[in-house]
Amino acid sequence: MGTRKVIIIGGSAGALEPLIVILKQLKPDFKWPIIIVLHRLKNVESGFVEVLMARTGKKNVKEIDDKEEIVFGKIYVAPANYHVLVEDNETLSLDYSEAVNYSRPSIDVAFESFADTFGSSLVGVLLSGSNADGAKGLHRIEHKGGMVFIQDPASADSTTMPEAAIALNSKAIVAAPVHISELLNQLV
């Protein structure tokens, strides 16, 4: 399956539970950095990082800081109200430009930025959501040689996002969250 080194996961409405299932099932020694871009309420202290740590047992979860270096073994969460980009030197950057697909962070913006930087070393995962954000970005990951996974709409609370992604991504692996985590464990 080639060498992969970064995983980026996007989702919106209904994505928290599948995300928890995936993270919880990853092996304890899973070292690839994971970037999480979920649509979140703006300007609300959600305790999202703490919820993820408590519900998954992972202690290596943190919210992204601007100009932060991507480190193996970390799980990074996009802060509310900022787009997440990756620079050519593989540092994370936060952007406050216009919303894309009515969203900031936009999954498409993040997926496209990471696809352009990491190419075939990137694995993209798109989960439940109620708009099409992420479908085009996942297509860019696929086009650049990365591997793409889409949550099976049958297992999603909101099917719009996975269905839009399936329509655009012919090589995507469509699976339930527990199977996505099994496949990720096999890749490492």
C-alpha positions as a printed NumPy array, in Angstrom:
array([[  0.   ,   0.   ,   0.   ],
       [  2.99 ,   2.329,  -0.097],
       [  4.4  ,   4.569,   2.577],
       [  1.873,   6.767,   4.355],
       [  2.741,   9.214,   7.057],
       [ -0.13 ,  11.564,   7.898],
       [ -3.836,  10.951,   8.443],
       [ -6.415,  13.71 ,   8.141],
       [-10.002,  13.139,   9.278],
       [-12.939,  15.413,   8.484],
       [-16.548,  15.392,   9.554],
       [-19.527,  17.392,  10.678],
       [-22.963,  16.516,  12.054],
       [-22.86 ,  13.042,  13.582],
       [-19.077,  12.666,  13.207],
       [-18.07 ,  12.688,  16.889],
       [-19.152,   9.132,  17.72 ],
       [-17.523,   7.53 ,  14.645],
       [-14.381,   9.567,  15.313],
       [-14.265,   8.231,  18.882],
       [-14.725,   4.66 ,  17.599],
       [-11.826,   5.082,  15.149],
       [ -9.417,   6.682,  17.644],
       [-10.287,   4.215,  20.413],
       [ -9.548,   1.231,  18.149],
       [ -6.124,   2.443,  17.016],
       [ -3.215,   0.448,  18.429],
       [ -1.526,   1.989,  21.497],
       [  1.71 ,   2.306,  19.499],
       [  0.012,   4.018,  16.523],
       [  2.506,   6.78 ,  15.702],
       [  1.296,   8.534,  12.571],
       [  0.137,  12.066,  13.282],
       [ -3.609,  12.556,  12.909],
       [ -5.215,  15.89 ,  12.003],
       [ -8.904,  16.232,  12.877],
       [-11.056,  18.868,  11.173],
       [-14.638,  18.866,  12.446],
       [-17.243,  21.554,  11.984],
       [-17.724,  23.074,  15.445],
       [-19.677,  25.884,  17.036],
       [-17.903,  29.218,  16.732],
       [-16.706,  31.12 ,  19.799],
       [-17.843,  28.418,  22.212],
       [-15.483,  26.747,  24.68 ],
       [-16.438,  23.168,  23.948],
       [-13.852,  21.143,  25.846],
       [-13.581,  19.103,  22.64 ],
       [ -9.971,  18.029,  23.248],
       [-10.822,  16.904,  26.791],
       [-13.854,  14.946,  25.535],
       [-11.713,  13.157,  22.949],
       [ -9.047,  12.284,  25.525],
       [-11.613,  11.043,  28.04 ],
       [-13.67 ,   9.02 ,  25.563],
       [-10.768,   7.477,  23.597],
       [ -8.155,   6.993,  26.32 ],
       [ -5.662,   8.878,  24.129],
       [ -3.583,  11.428,  26.071],
       [ -1.782,  12.807,  23.014],
       [ -4.651,  15.015,  21.743],
       [ -4.132,  18.758,  21.418],
       [ -5.653,  21.747,  19.691],
       [ -3.534,  23.109,  16.846],
       [ -1.373,  26.17 ,  17.492],
       [ -0.395,  28.401,  14.57 ],
       [  3.036,  27.534,  13.072],
       [  3.192,  24.262,  15.019],
       [  5.387,  21.45 ,  13.743],
       [  3.654,  18.139,  13.028],
       [  5.05 ,  15.517,  15.407],
       [  4.668,  11.737,  15.15 ],
       [  2.384,  10.259,  17.78 ],
       [  0.201,  13.372,  18.18 ],
       [ -3.487,  13.875,  17.423],
       [ -4.198,  17.47 ,  16.382],
       [ -7.625,  19.087,  16.488],
       [ -8.575,  22.099,  14.369],
       [ -9.694,  24.979,  16.587],
       [-13.183,  26.37 ,  16.079],
       [-13.451,  29.193,  13.544],
       [-10.046,  28.702,  11.821],
       [ -9.112,  26.953,   8.581],
       [ -6.188,  24.539,   8.969],
       [ -3.424,  24.556,   6.369],
       [ -0.051,  22.884,   6.184],
       [  3.031,  24.727,   4.962],
       [  5.681,  23.249,   2.655],
       [  7.947,  22.787,   5.698],
       [  5.192,  20.597,   7.221],
       [  4.155,  23.046,   9.933],
       [  0.501,  23.695,  10.653],
       [ -0.974,  27.122,  10.114],
       [ -4.305,  28.647,  11.046],
       [ -6.229,  30.91 ,   8.688],
       [ -9.151,  33.226,   9.393],
       [-10.204,  33.886,   5.781],
       [-13.777,  33.538,   4.526],
       [-15.841,  30.468,   5.327],
       [-15.834,  27.806,   2.6  ],
       [-18.944,  25.621,   2.231],
       [-20.388,  27.787,   5.031],
       [-17.694,  26.405,   7.296],
       [-14.54 ,  27.523,   9.077],
       [-12.718,  25.244,   9.487],
       [-13.521,  23.926,   6.03 ],
       [-12.695,  20.283,   5.464],
       [-12.074,  20.924,   1.747],
       [ -9.546,  23.672,   2.537],
       [ -7.639,  21.397,   4.928],
       [ -7.795,  18.29 ,   2.715],
       [ -6.577,  20.226,  -0.347],
       [ -3.705,  21.864,   1.536],
       [ -2.541,  18.546,   3.01 ],
       [ -2.926,  16.755,  -0.346],
       [ -0.716,  19.349,  -2.054],
       [  1.985,  19.009,   0.619],
       [  1.934,  15.279,   1.412],
       [  0.654,  13.744,  -1.85 ],
       [  0.767,   9.954,  -1.736],
       [  1.917,  10.023,   1.915],
       [ -1.544,  11.212,   3.019],
       [ -4.545,   9.205,   4.155],
       [ -7.867,  11.083,   4.134],
       [-10.953,  10.   ,   6.06 ],
       [-14.383,  11.619,   5.711],
       [-17.115,  10.908,   8.245],
       [-20.769,  11.792,   8.778],
       [-21.961,  15.304,   7.906],
       [-24.901,  17.262,   6.57 ],
       [-23.238,  19.173,   3.73 ],
       [-20.798,  18.336,   0.922],
       [-17.696,  19.894,   2.549],
       [-14.793,  17.47 ,   2.223],
       [-15.882,  15.687,  -0.965],
       [-13.745,  17.844,  -3.297],
       [-10.823,  17.821,  -0.878],
       [-10.953,  14.04 ,  -0.642],
       [-10.902,  13.959,  -4.449],
       [ -7.694,  16.062,  -4.387],
       [ -6.127,  13.568,  -1.936],
       [ -7.095,  10.708,  -4.253],
       [ -5.805,  12.614,  -7.319],
       [ -2.425,  13.228,  -5.598],
       [ -2.047,   9.502,  -4.911],
       [ -3.215,   9.438,  -1.303],
       [ -5.508,   6.827,   0.163],
       [ -9.115,   7.78 ,   0.969],
       [-11.703,   6.309,   3.299],
       [-15.348,   7.338,   3.531],
       [-17.713,   6.366,   6.31 ],
       [-20.376,   4.043,   4.95 ],
       [-23.563,   6.154,   4.739],
       [-25.461,   3.214,   6.252],
       [-23.503,   3.812,   9.489],
       [-23.679,   7.641,   9.388],
       [-26.109,   9.881,  11.275],
       [-25.952,  12.435,   8.45 ],
       [-25.438,  10.885,   5.022],
       [-24.995,  13.995,   2.823],
       [-21.22 ,  14.311,   3.356],
       [-20.301,  10.655,   2.774],
       [-22.689,  10.361,  -0.185],
       [-21.214,  13.479,  -1.846],
       [-17.713,  12.076,  -1.316],
       [-18.613,   8.649,  -2.714],
       [-19.993,  10.318,  -5.863],
       [-16.637,  12.083,  -6.467],
       [-14.137,   9.45 ,  -5.32 ],
       [-14.169,   6.24 ,  -7.316],
       [-11.195,   4.642,  -5.54 ],
       [-12.352,   5.395,  -2.004],
       [-12.707,   2.62 ,   0.539],
       [-16.213,   2.885,   1.985],
       [-16.482,   1.279,   5.418],
       [-18.012,   1.528,   8.875],
       [-15.85 ,   3.358,  11.461],
       [-14.693,   0.163,  13.204],
       [-13.432,  -1.181,   9.867],
       [-11.728,   2.113,   9.028],
       [ -9.707,   1.852,  12.25 ],
       [ -8.808,  -1.779,  11.461],
       [ -7.534,  -0.703,   8.026],
       [ -5.561,   2.195,   9.506],
       [ -3.92 ,  -0.185,  11.991],
       [ -2.923,  -2.454,   9.085],
       [ -1.321,   0.459,   7.204],
       [  1.133,   1.347,   9.947]])
